[in-house]
Amino acid sequence: MARSVLLLVNYQKQRVCDALDDVRAIVKRHGRIAEELPADTEVPPDPKGADLIMVLGGDGTFLAQARRCAEMDLPLVGVNLGHLGYLAEFDLASLERAAPWLLGDGVLQTERRPFLRVDVVSNGGPEPTFAGLALNDGVITAGPPYRMLQMELRLNGESGPRIHGDGIIVSTPAGSTGYSVSSGGPIVTPGSQALSITPIAAHTLAIRPVVVPMTCDITVLLHRANEVGDTGSGPQGTTLVLDGQVHFPLKTGDSVHFREADRSIRLVRDPEVSYWQTLIRKMHWGRSPGSPGPA
């Protein structure tokens, strides 16, 4: 039986608009379109009985839609029509090849990707002042006027080191190849039940990234932050950033809590795509200095 597809489309990207008719035609040949919605609108809880969600855009679009659809528990298909395409595994050509089993009655190869839940508690209060989800990472960043932050790390309630630096990244395995690896963090393969903690520009040689179990409660206490309005130019300062897209201002005395969420997504895998080959091809893993890129 043909599958019904909810299309979530980033109409702001010209590449998406250029390819949209081709994607529609592929879906209609092998399945059916339950509904087509812009990527920036509210998704109904039951979009006309859709069997899977297809996201058209780049990795940023995929991250945003994954968070929006977290409660629906439908398989997500990422079609990369952007640049890197690390999370969105399919492109137009591979979607065409996979369409018979993907949109027909073939077995879907899916992989669970956990969300990170992030709460902010102000001044030891009883309730969070902010709560959000991240698929890739939660980042505490110094922000203008860029004074060094003073942070204390706690793991499962046990006091850890004090960190002076520009911030800290808590990353899921899916996000380990993003901001974290750019800051010297480890690559953690999908499927690993682990979180990585990577300081940003720590003012000591003694601080290194660390990998902890996914079940670990990670707390960062802000002993000194760059307060909103410090620069006199509006709402700037130390900020919590989720997946590079959701922002929440932080202040001295706040505590930021990171833990595994009770939600995950089911990412549809392309069986032709190898994680290790993707690392080599798109992240240039292990390439010698000066060596030519892949053909």
N, C-alpha and C positions, 0 to 999 in steps of 0.2 A: 504494500500500500504506500502510495506517495506521501512524503512528509509535507507538512504545512510549515511555512517559514515566516517569522516576523523579521522584516528588514528594518534595521536601524541605520540610517544614512546620514553621513556628515556632508550636507550639501554645501558647506563652506569650502570644501576642497575641490578644486577644478578637476583633479585626476579622478575623483569619485564621480563627479557629474559626467565626465567623458566616458566612463566605463559603465554607468548605471544601466543603460539600455541592454548592454551585453549581459550583465548580471541578471536582470529581470528575465531575459530570454532563456538563460541557462536554467533558472529556477522553474520557469513555466514549462520547459520541456520535460523536466524530470520530477517535478513536485508542484507545489502551488504556493502562491504568496497569500498568507493569511492577512497581513497588514503591512503597510510601509509607513514608517514614521521618521520625522527628523530626529537626529541624535540629541537635540536639545529640548525635547518635549517629554512630558510625563508618560511613562509606559503604563498601560492599563494592567491590572493584576492578572487578567486572563485574556490575552490578545487574540480573540477569535479562535481559540483552540490550537494555537501554534504548537508544533512539536519541537522546534528548535529556533534559536535566535541567530541571525546572521548580521554581523557588524561590518559596515563598509567604511573604511577610513585607514588611519595609521594606528600605531600603538597607543597614542594618546586617546584617540577615539575609543579604542577597545577598553582601555582602563576605565574611562568614564562610564561606558555602558555596562561593564562588569559590575561596578558598584551600584548602578541604578537597578540592575536586574538581579541583585543578590538574593532576593527573597523568592524569586520565581522558580529556581532550581530546574531551569531548562538548559540543555546543552548549548554552548556558545561556539559559533564558528566565526573566526576572525579572518576577513578578507583584506589583505594589505594593499591599499592603494595610496600609501604614503611613501616614506623613504626607507627606514631600516626594516620595519616589519618583523620585529623579534617575537612579539607575543601573538600577532595575527599571522598564523602559519600559512594560510592559503594566499595565492595571488590569482589573477584572472585565469591564467593557463592551468594551474593546478586545480582550481575550482571546476573548470570544464572537465578535466580528467576524472575528478573524484565524484562528479555530480550523480552518476548512476547509483552508487552505493550510499552517498551522502544524503541524497534527496529521495532515493527510492526506499527499498526495505532492507538495505544492507546494514550490517552491524556497525554501529558507531564506535570508533576507538576514542574513548574519553579519558581525561586525566583530571583528578580533583586538584584544584589550586586553592589553598587556604587564604582567607582574609586575615588581616591584622586589625584588631580592635584597638583604638587609641582614645583614651580619656584624659581630659585635663581637669585637675582639681585645684582650686584657688585657695591659698592660705589655709590649707588643712580642712576645708569645708567638708560637709557630709556627702554632698552630691556633686557629680561632675558638672562643670560649666560648659563642657563641650564633649561630644562623643562622635566618633567617625570611623569609617572603614577604609582600609588601604589594601590593594592587591599587591603592589610592589614594595612600598616603603613609607615609613613615617620619619620625617626629618625635622630636627630642631635646628634652625639656622639663625645666626647672630643678627643679621639685618642691620640697616643703618641705625646709629652712626658707627657700626662695625667695631665696637669695643669687644674685647675678649669676654666670652661667657665663662662663668664659674658654675660648674654642674657637679652633682653627686650622683653616682650610679648605684642603684640597689637591685639585687637579684633575689627574687623570692623573699623579699623583706630583709635580706641581709645586706649590711652596708658594704659597698664596694669602693672603688677609687674615686677621688675628686679629680675632675677633668677640667683643665683650663684650655679653651680653644674656641673655634668658630662654630661648633655645633656637634651634632651626633646623628647618625643614621641607624635606624632599626629596619632591617630588610627581611622579607620573606625569601624563600628560594627563587621564586619567580622574579623578584626584583634585585637579586644579587648581582646581575650583570648590568645594572643601571648606575645610578649615582654612587652606590656603595663601591663597586669595583673601580670606578673612576677615582675614588678617594682611598684606594689601597685595600679595600675589603676583599674577602674570599669569594670565589665562585662556588655557589652551593647548588647542586643539581636539583631540578624539580623532582618531587617525590621525597626529598629529605625532610624529616620532621625536625626542622631546626630554624632558628632565627640568627641572623648575624648582626653584631653591634659594631659599628665603625665610627670612631671619632673623626671629626673634620678638623684638620690642622691643629692637632693637640700640641700644646706648648711644652712638650717633653718627649724624649726618645723612649721613655719607659712604657708608654701606652700603645697597645696594639689592638687590632680588631679581635673579636672573640665570637665564637659560635656557641650558642646555647640551645637546649631542647625547646621545641615549639611550645611546650607546656610552661615554660619559665615566665614568671611575672617580672617584667622589666620596668623599673621606675627611674625617671630622671628628675632630680630636684634642682630647680634653678635658684642658686644662691645669688647670682647676679645676671640680670638680663638687660638688654637695651630696650628701655620702656618706649611705648608708643608716644610719639610727639617729641622725643629727645632732639630731633633735628629741626623742629619748628616748621616742618614742611608736610604736615599731615600724618596719617596713620602709618607709621613705619616702626621698625624695631624688630625684636626677636619674634620669630614666627614658627608655628608648627605647620608643616606642609605635608599633605597626604597625596601620594602619587604625583607630586608636582602640580596638583590642580586645586586642591582644597586647602585654604589658608585660615589659620586662627592665630590671633596675636597672643603672645605670652608676656608675662611680667615676672619680676623677682618674687619668689615665694610660691610660684606655681609648681605643681608636680605633674609630670606627664607619664601616663601608665600605658604600656604596650603589652598586649597578650594575644594569644590566638583567639580569633572570633569563633562564634558558633555557626558561622556560615562559610560556604565555599562555593566555587563555581566549577562546572563541568566543562572543561575546555576540550573541544573536538580536535583530535590530533590528525595531522596528515601523515599516513604511514610511509610516504615517500621522504619525509623530512627526518633527519637524524639530529638529535640535540648536539652531539659532538661536532658534526659537520657544520651545523649552524654556527657554533662557536668559532670554528675555523674560518668559515666563509664571511660571516657578518661582523664578528668581533676580532678577527685576525689573531686568534689564539695560537701562540707558539710560533708566530712568524718571525723569522730572523730579521734584524735591522737591514734595511735596504733591499729586502727581497721583493720581487714583483707580487702584485695581488693575484687572486685567483682569476682564471680565465672566465 
